[in-house]
């Protein structure tokens, strides 16, 4: 995920009230913070799978928007 794609993802994630996180390799990351996201994706090549976790009232809408961003970039395999 490029820096621009990461910033776009974080900006979109922050539009929603749901808790949004990634889980991979025993790590769980809040997707609404730029620094953590940049760090996570700079190391994500070592993770085989990244799970997107969305929990809240607007989770369905958030999932649609955020998955569309993820699938347009060359992210590792993703399970929602």
N, C-alpha and C positions, 0 to 999 in steps of 0.2 A: 504494500500500500504506500503510495507516494505521500509526501508531506501535504500536498494540496488535497488529496483524497481523504487523508486523515483529518485535516481541518474541516472539510465539508461534512464528514461523518460526525465529528464532535458538535459542529454547529447544528446539524439536524437532530442529533440526540438530545441536545439541550432544549429543543422546542417541545419535547414531551415531558409529561409529569412522571411517567413510569421510570422505575429503576432499570437501567440498561447497563449490562456488563458483558465482558468476554471471559471465558474460562478456557484454560489450556495448560497442560503440563503441571497441574496442581496450583496454578495461579488464577486469581479472580481479579479483574480490573474494572473499575468504574469507567464507562465509556464517555463520560461527560467532561473529562479533564484532558487537556491537550498534552501536557507533559507525560502523563502516564501512557497515553495512547502512542505517542511517538516512541517512547522507550519500549513499549510492548511490541510494536511492529518492527522495530529495529532488531529485536531478538526473536521474532516469531518464526524465522526460518528454521529454528530448532524444534518447533512444535509441529506435530503431525496434523493435529486437528484443533480448530478453534470453535468453541460453542458460543453462540450469541444467546444471552439470557435477557428476556424483557418481562418485567412484572409490574402490572399496574392497570389503571382504568383505560388508558389509551394504548395498550400493548399491541393490539392487532394493527392499528394504523402505524405505529412506530416500526413494527416488524416489516411491513410492506415497504416503507420508505428506506429504512436502513439496509434491508436485504438488497434493494435495487442498487444502492451505492456499492455494497460489497461485491455484488456480482458483476459490476462494471470494471472492477479492478482485478488485478491478478493476486487475490488473496489465497492463502492456503485453504484446504478443504474446510468447509463450514457446515456445522450441524445446528439447526435451530430447534 
